[in-house]
């Protein structure tokens, strides 16, 4: 299958050109287009599923995207049939923000995540006024702050959990400077920060593994990675068959063997 890399301006051109058309994925020819991030975890999973479904006459075609804002927009606009790049909470937030009705149809793994440092070997070494870099998007930002709270580095308002923001910090005794940056830019901040939040597919880029983490965060149901469809195609038999492959024991075993440091399969 030919790999397709779509910059944002090309994808927008496709969306405009196809305005008013419907997606081909659940059509009679058995072709389904799914958007994913260009990373080893996603590619390995999808190629495995693609090969299995090919024997059944289902042609799973990949569309690689890099801009998180485009995945759900393209799905809602029927430019693709499925996407696989987000966890439940991200999808929930996208639906609430944009008025979409996108639905999770298969649940898979949590990405392993935590805080890393190239300057310090333990939390005890983290100095007053240290710089901590966290993701800027609201969903992952809230999760990153919750982990700092659980580790005792900051204190959040009672009950905010992973829905908090810096405005919810009620105690920061060591005057940490919490700097928000784009999620995908976090590996580049590792050398300059005292602590950096790194999750999943970013770990290889940052050159770290879970064994290097000074703080780790366990799996949460709300942060389980999901396969997303639309309300109008989720009950299509081909779409349902693809969802089954995502949740299969065979798929789980393959991913856990290939990426033991990157993912956690609850």
LINPEQUI-V26551 format. One record per run of one state. SS is the DSSP state (H for helix, E for strand, L for the rest). FROM is the first residue (numbers start at 1). TO is the last residue. Records with the same first field share a line. If there is no record, write none. Layout:
# LINPEQUI-V26551
SS = FROM-TO + FROM-TO
This chain:
# LINPEQUI-V26551
L = 1-4 + 6-7 + 18-30 + 38-39 + 55-58 + 66-67 + 77-81 + 99-101 + 108-109 + 112-112 + 117-122 + 126-130 + 136-137 + 151-154 + 157-160 + 164-165 + 172-176 + 182-182 + 190-194 + 200-201 + 207-209 + 213-214 + 218-220 + 224-224 + 231-236 + 247-248 + 259-262 + 265-266
E = 5-5 + 31-37 + 59-65 + 82-87 + 102-107 + 110-111 + 113-116 + 131-135 + 155-156 + 169-171 + 177-181 + 195-199 + 215-217 + 225-230 + 263-264
H = 8-17 + 40-54 + 68-76 + 88-98 + 123-125 + 138-150 + 161-163 + 166-168 + 183-189 + 202-206 + 210-212 + 221-223 + 237-246 + 249-258
